[in-house]
Amino acid sequence: MNRHRAATASLLALLMAAAPLAPQPAPAFRLRPLASATRHLEEGFLLRPSGVARDPATGEIWIADTGNHLLGAFTPDGVPVFATRAGGTIREPESVAVAPNGDLWVLDIDRGRIARLDWRGRPLPSPVLEGLPAEPVFGALAFDAEGDLWVGENGEGRIHVFDRALAPRFRFGSRGGGEEQFLAIVDIAIAGDRVVVVDAVGVAVQIFNRRGELEHAWGEHALGVENFSLPQAAAIDPRGRVIVVDALRHEIKFFEPGGRLLARFGGYGRRPGQVRTPVDVEVDPSGRLYLADKGNARVQVLAIEDADGGG
């Protein structure tokens, strides 16, 4: 399932997407633009950046450039380092996750295959993951700090968890539109004991602990600044705030873990800090945010700062 076709948006939502952000009280923090990654080392400009992931060991930022059929590595300041084809059965890489050993796990745009490469693009044997459907529909991949692999599978609406040796640990969820159910998983973000699952069609944001037990759930696909039109990805910042990007509303939203909206940024445009169809987000321990700004063919680097300029 192509995650960008997973949700059917109403005409009203489309109109909202093109409108500027409504006035709101000044938040206690801000996003300050630092840099943009706009081109690969020698392969030309980014065309359709769809996925972004951070290597926790090196700090490099990996970008899945679907339009150019490339994976690119960049410094935290957006300077290109390396680019490679995904190889194997992956022709249009749309999502990338980095394992603790630096291996790249890549999903193709059709979401039916996983490719695995080493940290410099050399192909590795395809992973064997037991317990998945015969024809899985992959929505998201993520690794936790212990190296466990979390896989969102949309055919059955489940999260599968595997250990470092790829042995199944447990699974949870079922297909449906309620809490602890999933229809179109598009991202998994993990920090500490908190696991955030984003669904483009069902309950937008659900937070679980590392045992798969639900702690919080929120987000309707409806009007209201706290709601969503097409949520695509999430991250957890160093202060525990949950960041969610909405591709159709062109917004970056910050929430408390319980679901209270703290602030929203972005707005349709090309200037630094504005976005057009944001589809993925990553954050590092220093509070730098890396945003796949697909409509602007760039990955923006933004600093999360207190409103008075502090970190």
C-alpha positions, 0 to 999 in steps of 0.5 A: 500500500502506498502510504500517500494513497492510504487516506482519502481527504475531503475537499474541505481538508484540501482547502485547509491545507492551502490556507496559512496557519491561523493566529495562535498564542506564542509557544514557549519554543520555536523552530529555527532554520539551520540548513537544507539538504538539496542535492547529492554529492555528485548525483544532482539535486534531490527530487522526491525525498520521502524518508529520513533516518539518523545513524545513532553511531555516526550522526549521519542523516540518511535520505530516501530519495524516491524520485532519483532512486537513491539513498543519500548520507548527509552530515547533520548540517545537510552536507552530502557525504555519499549516495547509493542505489538501494539495489536488489528488488528496491527500485524506488526507496521510500523509507529507510531505517538505520540499525544499531550496527549501521545497516540500512533497512529500506522499504520500496514505494510498493511496501511489499519488500525490505532491502538491507544494505551495509553503511556504504550501500553494499547489498546484504541478504534479505532479512527473514522475518517469521510470523508475517503474512505471506504477502506483507504490506509494510508500513514502517520499520524502526529500531529501538536502543537495544537493537530490537526491530519494530515492523508495522504491517498493514495487511493484518494491522499489527506491530511485530517486534523482533530481537537482534537475531530477528527472532520474533519477540511479540506482536500486538494490534489488529486491523481496525479503526479503534484504539490498539488497532491499525489501518494504515501504519505510516511511521513508528518512533521510539525513545526510551520506553515510549513507542509512537505509532502514526496511522494515516487513516485510523487513530492518528497517534497511539503511544505504547510502552515497550511491552506493547501496552497502550498508554495514550491515543489521540487524533481524529481525521477532522477539523480542529487544530489538534486533529489531522488530515494526513499524518505521515510521521512522528519523532520524540524530542529530547524533552519527550514532546511528540512531533507529528507532521501532517502532509496535507495541512503542511504542518509540524505539530508538537504534543505532550505525550498525553495528546495536548497540543503545544504548538504548530509550525510550518505552513505552505511555502518555500521559505526556510521553516515553511513546508510543502507536503512534509512526509518524514521527521527525525530528531537528534539528542541535541534537538535538531529536527530533520524534516523530509520536505517532499514538495520542496525537494529538500530536507530541512534542518531546524533547531528546537529552541526556547522562545528566548533563544535557549536550547 
